[in-house]
Amino acid sequence: NALEIGCGTGAFARALAERCKRVVALDLSSEMIRVARSRSSQFDNLEFQLADAMTWNFPQSHFDFICSIATLHHLQQRELFVKIKDALKPNGVLVVLDLVESNSLVERMLDVFGLGVSGSLRLIHNGRLKPPAEVRKAWEQHGKHDHYSTVSQMRALADEILPGANVRRHLLWRYSLVFRNTAPQITQKTASA
């Protein structure tokens, strides 16, 4: 059982559905969910839900795999990590790929290199260095309430809530977090002992 938080148009959820018994994919945008459903009719093991991850009722110890790509910077990470950890089965895995704020000289040098890589990729894939003005404006609106953490802040948060998580900085203003839930499963019998 897998869960994707912030599925957008469902591309990664569909890739998961090819490998998983069941996939639940959440997004707050009704348009994203509409597009995701229209592109995913061939999968009967994939469920898209219009939902806010901060208020969604995470089932306890239910998922083998939970992921989020470029979504957590929109959310309250501390609160969400607690919910995610509780929703993971023993040995379940959380994988996050998200945006990061640079705060060291080395990271800022990576950012300069990233500008060149990003522009080159945009030119290769879209035939232009900059996105159209309306796309830039949409992204500006989209990012008004975002909160970008530094890698150090994410490591500290992971150490507190997700001990043993591996947090790494990547090119193009990204970090990854990988956590395996090694906590033993709490059963009714264990809880009453």
N, C-alpha and C positions, 0 to 999 in steps of 0.2 A: 504494500500500500504506500502510495507516494502522495505528497502534497506540494503544490507550487504556490507560493505567495507572490502575487503580482504577476499574473500570467500574460498580460497584454493580449496579443492576438493568438496566443496559444502555440507558437512554434515549439518551444521547449516542452510543453505539456504533451504535445503529440509525440515527440521523441521519447518521452518517458512512457507513454502509453504503449509503445512498441516493445518495451522491456518489462513493464510492471503489470501485475494482476489488476490493479485499480489505481486510478489517478484522480485526485480532486484538485482543481485549479481555481484560485480566487483572484478576482480583480475588482477594484472599486468603480471602474468605468463601464457603464452599460454598453457603450459603443464597442469597447474592446471585447467584452463578453459576447456581444452579438456577432462580431467578426470571427472570434475564436470558434464559436459554435458552428457557424456557416462553413468554416474550413475543416471541421473535424468530424463530420457526420459518419465517416467510415469507422470510427472508434466507438465501440459500445462499452468500453471500460474507462472512458474519460468523461468526467462530469465538470462542467464549468459553472461556477457560482458567482453571482454578483454579490460581493461581500466586502466589508471593511475588516481587515485582519485584526484590527485592534478590538473589535467587538464580536468577532466570530467565535462560536463555541467550539474550541479545540477539544476533540475527544482525548481522554487520558490514555496514555500508553498505546497508541493506535497505529502510528505511522512508522514504517521501516526507513523512509527517506523523506526529508523535507528540504526544499530548496527555495531560494529567492535570488532573482537576478535584477540588479539595478532598481530595487524597490525600498530597501530598508532606510535609505536616507529621507524617505517621506514619512517615516513612522517613529513611534517611541520605542527605541531599540531595547532598552532595559526591560520594559514590561513585556514586549513581544518575545524576547529570548526566554523568559520564564515560562510563558505559555508553550513555546515551541519545545523546550526541554521536557516539559510534562507530557507533551503529545507524542514524543518519541518512544518507541518500544525499546527495551534493553538491546543494546548493540545497534540501535537505529542511528542514522547519520543525517546531520544537518550540513548543507553546503550553501554558502552565501557568496555571491559575487556582487560587489557594490562599489559605489563611488567613494573616493576618499579625499580628504583635504591634506595638502602637503604642508609640512612644518619644519623641514630640515633642508640644508643646502643640497644634499644628495637628491632628495625628493624633488626639489625645484629644478635641478639639472635634468632629472628624468622627465619633468613636465615640458621643458624646452624641447627635448628630443621627441617627446610624445606629440607636440604640436606638428612637427614635420611628418611623423608617421600618420597621425590622424588626417592631416591634409592630403597626404598621398593616397591613403585608403579611400577618402571621399572622392578624390579625382578618379581613381580606378573604378570605383563602384557607381558613381553618379555623374562622372564627366565634368565635375566642377569642384573648386576648392572650398567654396562656402555654400551652405544650404541656402535656398531661396529666402527672401526677406520674411515671407509669411511663416515659414518653418522656424526661422530664428525667433520671431515674435512669439510663436506658440511655445517654444522651449523656454523662453524668458518667463512667460506666464506660468508655465508648468513648474518652474523651479523657485517660485517666490517664497514658498514656505519650507523649502528643503533644509535639512541639517546635515552637514558633512562632518564626520568624525575623522580624526587623525588615526593612523595605524596604532599609535601608542594608546589612544583612548579606546580603540576597539580591543586591543590586547588586554587592557585593564578590565574592561567590561566582560570579556570572555573569561578571564581568570576568576572573576567573581561569580559568574552565573554558569559558565560552560567550561569548567576546569579541564585542561588537557587539549583545548581547541588549538588548532594551528592557524595563525593569522599571518598572512603574507601580503606585502605590497607588490603591485604589478604595474606594468606600463599603462598608459592611457588613463591615468587617474582612477585606478581600480585597486581593490584589495579583495582577497578571498579569505574566508573563514571555513574551516572544516572541523566538525565536532562529531565524535562517536559517543553515544550515551552508554557509558560503562556502569552506570548506577544499577544496582539490582532492582528487579521489578518488585513493587510493593503489592502484595496480595492481601486479601482479607485475613487469611490465616496469619501472615507475618505481622500485620498491623495489630491484631488482637493479642499477640504473644507477649 
